[in-house]
Amino acid sequence: MSSGSANLPCGIFLSNPSRAIEGLLAKSIVAVHCGVKEVREIKRVIVYDISRNASERFAHEMSSSLGVEVRIANSINDLKVCDIISCATPSKEPLITENLLHEGLHINSVGMGAGLGKREVDFKILRKTKVVVDDKEVAESESLSEAFKEGLITTREIYASLGDLVLGKLKGREKDETTIFISAGMAIQDVAVAKLAYDRAAEKGVGRKFNFFE
C-alpha cells in the first residue's frame, strides 16, 4: 500500500495525462497500479510475468476487479507500446532496458537495490531519463547504491526527490520526456498508511484493540 501511495503523486507529476496504456511487470504490482489508476484514466493493462500461469490468473482475476482490460504479454518486449510501466520484482537481471524506452514513457520501479543485488532496471538507462526518487540519500545508500558504486549515476544526475515535486520546488514532466520514479520505500510512508488504516478501522468499529505493554 505504501508503494501505491508513493506512486500516486508521481503519477500526477511524471506520467503523461494523454496516455492510457499501462504495463505491469510481475503480478505483485497491484498496489502500484491502483495508485496510478487514481490519477490517470488507464484503459488497458498489459501484464508480464516469468510464469505464464501467473499472468493468466492475474488477468482473469483483475480484469473485473480493476475495471480495465488486462492482456497478457508474450514477452517483455510487448511492453514497448505502454505509456506507463510499473514493476516490482526481485530480479537481479535488468528487465527494463533501453529497447523499451520511448518519448513520453514513465516508469515506476520499486524493486531495486537494498543491498540485495536487485536491478530490475538497467542502470545504463538512468542517464537517458529524468530520474526521480523518494529521497536522494536513501537512493544513494539503498535503491541506487550499486549504480553509484559503478559510476553510472551521480547525485547531480538525480533530477528530484518526490518531495521536491509535491512542494513545487521543481517541475515534473515537461513535454515528451522519458521519466522514471525509483522507490526504495520510506518508513514515513508506512507510518502514514498504517495511521490511515487504523483511523478507518476505528471509524467503522472493526478490528481488535490490545495493549502492547501488558
HELIX and SHEET records of a PDB file:
HELIX    1   1 SER A    2  LEU A   14  1                                  13    
HELIX    2   2 LYS A   27  ILE A   29  5                                   3    
HELIX    3   3 VAL A   30  LYS A   37  1                                   8    
HELIX    4   4 ARG A   52  SER A   65  1                                  14    
HELIX    5   5 ILE A   76  VAL A   81  5                                   6    
HELIX    6   6 GLU A   98  LEU A  100  5                                   3    
HELIX    7   7 PHE A  123  LYS A  128  5                                   6    
HELIX    8   8 LYS A  136  VAL A  138  1                                   3    
HELIX    9   9 ALA A  139  SER A  143  3                                   5    
HELIX   10  10 SER A  145  LYS A  149  1                                   5    
HELIX   11  11 THR A  155  GLU A  157  5                                   3    
HELIX   12  12 LEU A  162  VAL A  166  1                                   5    
HELIX   13  13 ALA A  187  LYS A  204  1                                  18    
SHEET    1   A 8 GLU A  69  ILE A  72  0                                        
SHEET    2   A 8 ARG A  44  TYR A  48  1                                        
SHEET    3   A 8 ILE A  21  LEU A  25  1                                        
SHEET    4   A 8 ILE A  84  CYS A  87  1                                        
SHEET    5   A 8 HIS A 106  SER A 109  1                                        
SHEET    6   A 8 THR A 179  ILE A 182  1                                        
SHEET    7   A 8 LYS A 130  VAL A 133  1                                        
SHEET    8   A 8 ALA A 160  SER A 161  1                                        
SHEET    1   B 2 MET A 112  GLY A 113  0                                        
SHEET    2   B 2 LYS A 118  ARG A 119 -1                                        
END                                                                             
